């Protein structure tokens, strides 16, 4: 598969709608997260250099640096999710004619499932960070594009919840329950308070419209 980030939006959407197993929900979550980060950057870029917002110039510069780092991280996660899922599907196709083959297949599936749990978990963490950053954009950004800060928080929130679903489904197939429970605990810590946080940002934006 060609580098997913170099494809057109139309191609990605078409592939998402097809019978092919990838791209799927995990990569879609990363796309939503990357869009959230990009929208925060947009608010920053349309605030910086404006005399009216000179007082928040340093804050916007710092915010832009963080949002751009997140945009790059989440963009890379689109391909990472596709790659690990393709490898997972390949492990299910391994031979299982003998006991040795069955053992090797099971071990390969479990090892790849662990990776497939960690990638959306990392995506969830990055998406949670976009929610936090969108608040700064909403509070200090150029009010002419304040609605974009609201779209950013909604995209980040949707991405986070979507990534969480991929953690849950992959963790459910793990035999190593200590590992699974540890990752699920990390996810719950990430999710704690995000419903309220996202709604607060949304209301901050709405009040300025």
Buried (B, 14 or more C-beta within 10 A) or exposed (E): EEEBEEBEEEEBBEBBEEEEEBBBBBBBBBBBBBBBBBBBBBBBBBBBEEEEBEEBBEBBEEBBEBBBEBBEBBBEBBBBBBBBBBBBEEBEEBEBEEEEEEEBBBEBBBBBBBBBBBBBBBBBBBBBBBBBBBBBBBBBBBBEBBBBBBBBBBBBBBBBBBBBBBBBBBBEEBEEEEBBEEBBEBBEEBBEEBEEBBEBBBEBBEEBE
